[in-house]
Amino acid sequence: MIASERLCLTEDRKTVVKAGDKRARFLLCIKGQEIPDVIARQYGLLDTKKKKKPENKMVGQSENKRGE
């Protein structure tokens, strides 16, 4: 994941806030910096839900694809 803005951690290092927030105490990343997936998941920056596989919209093969 690439950071789209400067992000910081709160005093307890449990919450991510934007730089400039009055609760910001520690710099997590700068704009354009890559955030490892492990860190992004830890702070809820990545969607941890599994994405659904795309639905197969092709119901059956067309006549000319059956090889008959």
C-alpha positions as CSV (number, residue, x, y, z in Angstrom):
1,M,0.0,0.0,0.0
2,I,1.3,3.5,-0.9
3,A,0.4,6.3,1.5
4,S,-1.6,9.1,-0.1
5,E,-0.9,11.5,2.8
6,R,1.2,11.8,6.0
7,L,-0.1,9.6,8.7
8,C,0.7,9.6,12.4
9,L,0.0,7.5,15.4
10,T,-1.6,8.6,18.7
11,E,0.2,8.6,22.0
12,D,-0.9,5.0,22.7
13,R,0.2,4.0,19.2
14,K,-3.2,2.3,18.6
15,T,-4.9,4.8,16.3
16,V,-3.8,6.3,13.0
17,V,-4.6,10.0,12.4
18,K,-3.7,12.4,9.7
19,A,-0.7,14.6,10.2
20,G,-1.8,17.9,11.8
21,D,-4.4,16.2,14.1
22,K,-4.0,17.4,17.7
23,R,-3.7,13.7,18.8
24,A,-0.8,12.9,16.5
25,R,2.4,12.0,18.3
26,F,4.5,9.7,16.1
27,L,5.0,9.7,12.4
28,L,3.9,6.5,10.7
29,C,4.6,7.4,7.1
30,I,4.9,10.2,4.6
31,K,3.0,10.7,1.4
32,G,4.2,8.3,-1.3
33,Q,5.9,5.9,1.2
34,E,5.1,2.2,0.9
35,I,3.4,0.8,4.0
36,P,3.9,-2.9,4.5
37,D,0.7,-5.0,4.4
38,V,1.3,-6.2,7.9
39,I,1.4,-2.7,9.3
40,A,-1.5,-1.5,7.1
41,R,-3.7,-4.4,8.4
42,Q,-2.6,-3.9,12.0
43,Y,-3.9,-0.3,11.9
44,G,-7.0,-1.1,9.7
45,L,-5.7,0.7,6.7
46,L,-6.4,-2.3,4.4
47,D,-9.7,-3.9,3.9
48,T,-9.3,-7.3,5.7
49,K,-12.5,-8.7,4.3
50,K,-12.0,-11.2,1.5
51,K,-13.1,-9.8,-1.8
52,K,-15.8,-11.8,-3.6
53,K,-14.7,-13.6,-6.7
54,P,-16.3,-12.1,-9.8
55,E,-19.5,-13.9,-10.7
56,N,-19.2,-16.2,-13.7
57,K,-21.7,-14.5,-16.1
58,M,-21.2,-17.0,-18.8
59,V,-24.1,-19.4,-18.3
60,G,-23.2,-21.9,-21.1
61,Q,-21.0,-22.1,-24.1
62,S,-22.2,-20.7,-27.3
63,E,-22.9,-23.0,-30.2
64,N,-19.7,-22.2,-32.0
65,K,-17.5,-22.8,-28.9
66,R,-18.7,-26.4,-28.2
67,G,-16.5,-27.9,-30.9
68,E,-19.3,-29.7,-32.7
